[in-house]
Amino acid sequence: MAKLSGFLRMMRPVNCLMMGFAVIVGATLAGQSFSSISWQSLVYGFITGFMLTGASMAINDYYDRDIDAINEPQRSIPSGAVKPREALVFAFVLTAIGFAASLLTSIFCSFIAMIAWIVFVGYTTVGKRSGLPGNFLVSICVAIPFVYGSVVAADAVQLNVLLFALIAFLSITGREITKGVVDVKGDEARNVMTLAVRFGEKSAAIAAVAFYLFAVSLSPIPWFMDLVSFWYIPLVVVTDFGLIASSLMLLKDYSRESARKIKNTVMLWLAVGLLAFVAGAVG
């Protein structure tokens, strides 16, 4: 049971669910209604997003095992619950399942899935130490499921989906910069040049807030462009309020523990934002 728990924790099930859900959101936005989308394609799309996210998390933990021994010793590999070699095998299995599901959807989908996987592996193996460019790579991986969902539903990337993907990209970039504040000690030891390492925690906090607020500033556009229904508004207001509150908290206190709490809370606001996208599309 301990090993099974270790594998599950390594996958970050909440992240996997959010990425699988993001594919469905992208499909819903592109197709405008579930009735116009093949349910098999939706299932395959969800599986692709879920499994490739889990694989990327396992690969990340494998390459980060020395850093996590300092920053996150409770994680599966540094805690001893999962061996490094087992993590790689696990990542390979999840990747194979994800690619198989994408291929069952369409060749175009499998191509996008391959790009997403390459981007994340590139981030994990090379890009992470670059700081902000590495943050952008992570954000691309988070935004791609929306684009993938659009291709699942419409075999094309719709303009409105690109807008939602951009909002997700900005929010995640802010979160990744905040994460750099949390991990600054371990990152310094490994020469990972995050904004917090290069310019200090305060400057990194300001940069993170800038991305959060940029994302908030774009949130009214779907309504003004008549891309969503009224039901988008209540949930996106909650999301915007949460991101603004988190930004104020981060500016007030950018200590490691405060940044850790804010980093985790931002994921909650992003989940509410996903619900806003769905409500606006199907309402």
VOMINU-607782 format. One record per residue (C-alpha): residue number from 1; residue in three letters; z, y, x. Coordinates in nm, 3 decimals, m for minus. Example, Ala and Ser with C-alpha at 12.3 -4.5 7.8 and 13.67 -1.06 7.14 Angstrom:
2
> 1 / ALA / 0.780 / m0.450 / 1.230
> 2 / SER / 0.714 / m0.106 / 1.367
//
This chain:
283
> 1 / MET / 0.000 / 0.000 / 0.000
> 2 / ALA / 0.077 / 0.238 / 0.286
> 3 / LYS / m0.274 / 0.199 / 0.428
> 4 / LEU / m0.437 / 0.243 / 0.086
> 5 / SER / m0.231 / 0.557 / 0.037
> 6 / GLY / m0.344 / 0.677 / 0.380
> 7 / PHE / m0.711 / 0.632 / 0.291
> 8 / LEU / m0.665 / 0.812 / m0.040
> 9 / ARG / m0.486 / 1.104 / 0.125
> 10 / MET / m0.759 / 1.122 / 0.387
> 11 / MET / m1.025 / 1.161 / 0.117
> 12 / ARG / m0.842 / 1.460 / m0.039
> 13 / PRO / m0.906 / 1.329 / m0.396
> 14 / VAL / m0.864 / 1.676 / m0.549
> 15 / ASN / m1.138 / 1.814 / m0.322
> 16 / CYS / m1.361 / 1.516 / m0.402
> 17 / LEU / m1.313 / 1.565 / m0.776
> 18 / MET / m1.388 / 1.935 / m0.746
> 19 / MET / m1.711 / 1.871 / m0.556
> 20 / GLY / m1.822 / 1.602 / m0.800
> 21 / PHE / m1.735 / 1.837 / m1.084
> 22 / ALA / m1.927 / 2.117 / m0.911
> 23 / VAL / m2.243 / 1.903 / m0.927
> 24 / ILE / m2.196 / 1.867 / m1.304
> 25 / VAL / m2.135 / 2.241 / m1.331
> 26 / GLY / m2.458 / 2.313 / m1.144
> 27 / ALA / m2.645 / 2.068 / m1.368
> 28 / THR / m2.498 / 2.224 / m1.681
> 29 / LEU / m2.590 / 2.575 / m1.571
> 30 / ALA / m2.946 / 2.471 / m1.492
> 31 / GLY / m2.996 / 2.257 / m1.801
> 32 / GLN / m2.804 / 2.483 / m2.040
> 33 / SER / m2.674 / 2.183 / m2.237
> 34 / PHE / m2.559 / 1.830 / m2.166
> 35 / SER / m2.802 / 1.695 / m2.425
> 36 / SER / m3.096 / 1.798 / m2.207
> 37 / ILE / m2.968 / 1.615 / m1.898
> 38 / SER / m2.979 / 1.242 / m1.829
> 39 / TRP / m2.624 / 1.110 / m1.830
> 40 / GLN / m2.717 / 0.860 / m1.560
> 41 / SER / m2.825 / 1.146 / m1.335
> 42 / LEU / m2.496 / 1.324 / m1.400
> 43 / VAL / m2.299 / 1.011 / m1.307
> 44 / TYR / m2.502 / 0.961 / m0.988
> 45 / GLY / m2.463 / 1.329 / m0.904
> 46 / PHE / m2.087 / 1.315 / m0.949
> 47 / ILE / m2.064 / 1.003 / m0.733
> 48 / THR / m2.273 / 1.169 / m0.460
> 49 / GLY / m2.055 / 1.480 / m0.452
> 50 / PHE / m1.733 / 1.279 / m0.467
> 51 / MET / m1.821 / 1.023 / m0.200
> 52 / LEU / m1.985 / 1.256 / 0.052
> 53 / THR / m1.689 / 1.492 / 0.026
> 54 / GLY / m1.453 / 1.203 / 0.092
> 55 / ALA / m1.667 / 1.093 / 0.388
> 56 / SER / m1.668 / 1.444 / 0.533
> 57 / MET / m1.290 / 1.464 / 0.501
> 58 / ALA / m1.251 / 1.134 / 0.687
> 59 / ILE / m1.488 / 1.247 / 0.965
> 60 / ASN / m1.298 / 1.575 / 0.988
> 61 / ASP / m0.966 / 1.395 / 1.025
> 62 / TYR / m1.110 / 1.170 / 1.295
> 63 / TYR / m1.225 / 1.463 / 1.509
> 64 / ASP / m0.917 / 1.670 / 1.429
> 65 / ARG / m0.662 / 1.400 / 1.503
> 66 / ASP / m0.528 / 1.574 / 1.815
> 67 / ILE / m0.508 / 1.913 / 1.644
> 68 / ASP / m0.349 / 1.757 / 1.334
> 69 / ALA / m0.085 / 1.597 / 1.556
> 70 / ILE / 0.032 / 1.957 / 1.610
> 71 / ASN / m0.059 / 2.132 / 1.285
> 72 / GLU / m0.047 / 1.853 / 1.025
> 73 / PRO / 0.144 / 1.553 / 1.165
> 74 / GLN / 0.188 / 1.406 / 0.817
> 75 / ARG / m0.184 / 1.339 / 0.778
> 76 / SER / m0.314 / 0.983 / 0.773
> 77 / ILE / m0.424 / 0.940 / 1.138
> 78 / PRO / m0.145 / 1.123 / 1.326
> 79 / SER / 0.115 / 0.962 / 1.098
> 80 / GLY / m0.020 / 0.617 / 1.190
> 81 / ALA / m0.116 / 0.518 / 0.835
> 82 / VAL / m0.486 / 0.490 / 0.933
> 83 / LYS / m0.629 / 0.411 / 1.277
> 84 / PRO / m0.910 / 0.633 / 1.412
> 85 / ARG / m1.164 / 0.350 / 1.410
> 86 / GLU / m1.071 / 0.266 / 1.050
> 87 / ALA / m1.132 / 0.628 / 0.953
> 88 / LEU / m1.487 / 0.611 / 1.091
> 89 / VAL / m1.563 / 0.285 / 0.909
> 90 / PHE / m1.422 / 0.435 / 0.590
> 91 / ALA / m1.642 / 0.744 / 0.634
> 92 / PHE / m1.949 / 0.523 / 0.686
> 93 / VAL / m1.882 / 0.329 / 0.363
> 94 / LEU / m1.832 / 0.646 / 0.159
> 95 / THR / m2.147 / 0.800 / 0.310
> 96 / ALA / m2.355 / 0.493 / 0.223
> 97 / ILE / m2.235 / 0.500 / m0.138
> 98 / GLY / m2.304 / 0.873 / m0.165
> 99 / PHE / m2.656 / 0.847 / m0.022
> 100 / ALA / m2.735 / 0.548 / m0.244
> 101 / ALA / m2.633 / 0.745 / m0.553
> 102 / SER / m2.846 / 1.043 / m0.446
> 103 / LEU / m3.148 / 0.820 / m0.386
> 104 / LEU / m3.107 / 0.671 / m0.734
> 105 / THR / m3.132 / 1.025 / m0.871
> 106 / SER / m3.442 / 1.150 / m0.686
> 107 / ILE / m3.595 / 1.193 / m0.341
> 108 / PHE / m3.531 / 1.568 / m0.363
> 109 / CYS / m3.162 / 1.501 / m0.433
> 110 / SER / m3.132 / 1.260 / m0.141
> 111 / PHE / m3.289 / 1.524 / 0.085
> 112 / ILE / m3.032 / 1.785 / m0.021
> 113 / ALA / m2.751 / 1.531 / 0.020
> 114 / MET / m2.870 / 1.459 / 0.374
> 115 / ILE / m2.874 / 1.831 / 0.456
> 116 / ALA / m2.520 / 1.872 / 0.326
> 117 / TRP / m2.398 / 1.577 / 0.533
> 118 / ILE / m2.570 / 1.706 / 0.849
> 119 / VAL / m2.420 / 2.053 / 0.800
> 120 / PHE / m2.069 / 1.917 / 0.773
> 121 / VAL / m2.103 / 1.677 / 1.065
> 122 / GLY / m2.243 / 1.966 / 1.266
> 123 / TYR / m1.941 / 2.174 / 1.171
> 124 / THR / m1.695 / 1.899 / 1.260
> 125 / THR / m1.850 / 1.810 / 1.595
> 126 / VAL / m1.974 / 2.148 / 1.719
> 127 / GLY / m1.933 / 2.437 / 1.477
> 128 / LYS / m1.558 / 2.428 / 1.421
> 129 / ARG / m1.476 / 2.588 / 1.755
> 130 / SER / m1.712 / 2.878 / 1.682
> 131 / GLY / m1.474 / 3.040 / 1.435
> 132 / LEU / m1.646 / 3.240 / 1.162
> 133 / PRO / m1.984 / 3.060 / 1.190
> 134 / GLY / m1.792 / 2.736 / 1.142
> 135 / ASN / m1.622 / 2.881 / 0.835
> 136 / PHE / m1.967 / 2.958 / 0.695
> 137 / LEU / m2.076 / 2.598 / 0.749
> 138 / VAL / m1.780 / 2.472 / 0.546
> 139 / SER / m1.862 / 2.720 / 0.270
> 140 / ILE / m2.223 / 2.600 / 0.264
> 141 / CYS / m2.099 / 2.246 / 0.209
> 142 / VAL / m1.888 / 2.363 / m0.084
> 143 / ALA / m2.170 / 2.568 / m0.238
> 144 / ILE / m2.437 / 2.299 / m0.203
> 145 / PRO / m2.304 / 2.083 / m0.492
> 146 / PHE / m2.396 / 2.361 / m0.735
> 147 / VAL / m2.748 / 2.367 / m0.597
> 148 / TYR / m2.757 / 1.987 / m0.601
> 149 / GLY / m2.657 / 1.986 / m0.967
> 150 / SER / m2.939 / 2.227 / m1.050
> 151 / VAL / m3.188 / 1.989 / m0.888
> 152 / VAL / m3.035 / 1.695 / m1.078
> 153 / ALA / m3.090 / 1.870 / m1.410
> 154 / ALA / m3.405 / 2.074 / m1.358
> 155 / ASP / m3.563 / 1.938 / m1.038
> 156 / ALA / m3.547 / 2.298 / m0.912
> 157 / VAL / m3.290 / 2.553 / m0.793
> 158 / GLN / m3.231 / 2.799 / m1.078
> 159 / LEU / m3.150 / 3.163 / m1.004
> 160 / ASN / m2.826 / 3.164 / m1.202
> 161 / VAL / m2.701 / 2.861 / m1.008
> 162 / LEU / m2.763 / 3.043 / m0.682
> 163 / LEU / m2.537 / 3.323 / m0.804
> 164 / PHE / m2.252 / 3.083 / m0.878
> 165 / ALA / m2.306 / 2.914 / m0.543
> 166 / LEU / m2.274 / 3.252 / m0.371
> 167 / ILE / m1.942 / 3.323 / m0.543
> 168 / ALA / m1.814 / 2.983 / m0.432
> 169 / PHE / m1.942 / 3.046 / m0.079
> 170 / LEU / m1.750 / 3.374 / m0.048
> 171 / SER / m1.427 / 3.234 / m0.192
> 172 / ILE / m1.427 / 2.932 / 0.034
> 173 / THR / m1.502 / 3.146 / 0.340
> 174 / GLY / m1.193 / 3.350 / 0.261
> 175 / ARG / m0.991 / 3.031 / 0.226
> 176 / GLU / m1.119 / 2.894 / 0.557
> 177 / ILE / m1.021 / 3.215 / 0.735
> 178 / THR / m0.676 / 3.190 / 0.573
> 179 / LYS / m0.655 / 2.831 / 0.695
> 180 / GLY / m0.717 / 2.963 / 1.047
> 181 / VAL / m0.398 / 3.168 / 1.014
> 182 / VAL / m0.209 / 2.851 / 0.923
> 183 / ASP / m0.355 / 2.651 / 1.213
> 184 / VAL / m0.348 / 2.922 / 1.479
> 185 / LYS / m0.109 / 2.740 / 1.717
> 186 / GLY / m0.302 / 2.415 / 1.723
> 187 / ASP / m0.635 / 2.600 / 1.734
> 188 / GLU / m0.522 / 2.799 / 2.037
> 189 / ALA / m0.426 / 2.476 / 2.213
> 190 / ARG / m0.771 / 2.331 / 2.147
> 191 / ASN / m0.965 / 2.653 / 2.210
> 192 / VAL / m1.088 / 2.672 / 1.851
> 193 / MET / m1.200 / 3.033 / 1.826
> 194 / THR / m1.109 / 3.124 / 1.469
> 195 / LEU / m1.067 / 3.487 / 1.369
> 196 / ALA / m0.689 / 3.439 / 1.384
> 197 / VAL / m0.713 / 3.316 / 1.744
> 198 / ARG / m0.963 / 3.582 / 1.856
> 199 / PHE / m0.823 / 3.888 / 1.680
> 200 / GLY / m0.478 / 3.794 / 1.552
> 201 / GLU / m0.334 / 3.685 / 1.220
> 202 / LYS / m0.334 / 4.032 / 1.064
> 203 / SER / m0.704 / 4.092 / 1.126
> 204 / ALA / m0.785 / 3.745 / 0.999
> 205 / ALA / m0.585 / 3.809 / 0.682
> 206 / ILE / m0.777 / 4.132 / 0.621
> 207 / ALA / m1.108 / 3.951 / 0.671
> 208 / ALA / m1.004 / 3.675 / 0.429
> 209 / VAL / m0.908 / 3.930 / 0.166
> 210 / ALA / m1.246 / 4.102 / 0.206
> 211 / PHE / m1.424 / 3.776 / 0.118
> 212 / TYR / m1.192 / 3.708 / m0.177
> 213 / LEU / m1.251 / 4.054 / m0.321
> 214 / PHE / m1.627 / 4.031 / m0.261
> 215 / ALA / m1.628 / 3.712 / m0.469
> 216 / VAL / m1.426 / 3.885 / m0.742
> 217 / SER / m1.669 / 4.178 / m0.745
> 218 / LEU / m1.960 / 3.941 / m0.820
> 219 / SER / m1.787 / 3.760 / m1.107
> 220 / PRO / m1.891 / 4.007 / m1.383
> 221 / ILE / m2.261 / 3.975 / m1.295
> 222 / PRO / m2.323 / 3.648 / m1.487
> 223 / TRP / m2.192 / 3.816 / m1.803
> 224 / PHE / m2.395 / 4.133 / m1.754
> 225 / MET / m2.708 / 3.926 / m1.689
> 226 / ASP / m2.643 / 3.726 / m2.007
> 227 / LEU / m2.624 / 3.401 / m1.812
> 228 / VAL / m2.298 / 3.289 / m1.976
> 229 / SER / m2.127 / 3.307 / m2.312
> 230 / PHE / m1.811 / 3.497 / m2.405
> 231 / TRP / m1.596 / 3.194 / m2.318
> 232 / TYR / m1.664 / 3.257 / m1.951
> 233 / ILE / m1.458 / 3.577 / m1.962
> 234 / PRO / m1.099 / 3.456 / m2.025
> 235 / LEU / m1.108 / 3.195 / m1.752
> 236 / VAL / m1.285 / 3.412 / m1.496
> 237 / VAL / m1.028 / 3.687 / m1.560
> 238 / VAL / m0.755 / 3.437 / m1.469
> 239 / THR / m0.948 / 3.342 / m1.155
> 240 / ASP / m1.003 / 3.704 / m1.053
> 241 / PHE / m0.640 / 3.795 / m1.118
> 242 / GLY / m0.529 / 3.496 / m0.910
> 243 / LEU / m0.755 / 3.584 / m0.617
> 244 / ILE / m0.647 / 3.948 / m0.627
> 245 / ALA / m0.279 / 3.851 / m0.641
> 246 / SER / m0.327 / 3.605 / m0.354
> 247 / SER / m0.502 / 3.878 / m0.154
> 248 / LEU / m0.213 / 4.120 / m0.203
> 249 / MET / 0.036 / 3.851 / m0.103
> 250 / LEU / m0.162 / 3.770 / 0.210
> 251 / LEU / m0.181 / 4.134 / 0.315
> 252 / LYS / 0.193 / 4.171 / 0.260
> 253 / ASP / 0.290 / 3.852 / 0.444
> 254 / TYR / 0.040 / 3.677 / 0.672
> 255 / SER / 0.292 / 3.442 / 0.833
> 256 / ARG / 0.196 / 3.078 / 0.878
> 257 / GLU / 0.401 / 2.954 / 0.579
> 258 / SER / 0.280 / 3.231 / 0.350
> 259 / ALA / m0.083 / 3.168 / 0.448
> 260 / ARG / m0.036 / 2.795 / 0.385
> 261 / LYS / 0.087 / 2.860 / 0.030
> 262 / ILE / m0.194 / 3.104 / m0.039
> 263 / LYS / m0.455 / 2.864 / 0.103
> 264 / ASN / m0.337 / 2.596 / m0.140
> 265 / THR / m0.312 / 2.836 / m0.433
> 266 / VAL / m0.667 / 2.959 / m0.382
> 267 / MET / m0.791 / 2.606 / m0.455
> 268 / LEU / m0.621 / 2.631 / m0.795
> 269 / TRP / m0.801 / 2.958 / m0.870
> 270 / LEU / m1.130 / 2.801 / m0.765
> 271 / ALA / m1.067 / 2.512 / m1.004
> 272 / VAL / m1.011 / 2.759 / m1.288
> 273 / GLY / m1.330 / 2.934 / m1.180
> 274 / LEU / m1.523 / 2.608 / m1.215
> 275 / LEU / m1.388 / 2.575 / m1.568
> 276 / ALA / m1.503 / 2.929 / m1.638
> 277 / PHE / m1.856 / 2.838 / m1.528
> 278 / VAL / m1.858 / 2.535 / m1.758
> 279 / ALA / m1.713 / 2.720 / m2.057
> 280 / GLY / m1.967 / 2.999 / m2.013
> 281 / ALA / m2.257 / 2.756 / m1.992
> 282 / VAL / m2.177 / 2.530 / m2.286
> 283 / GLY / m1.984 / 2.772 / m2.509
//
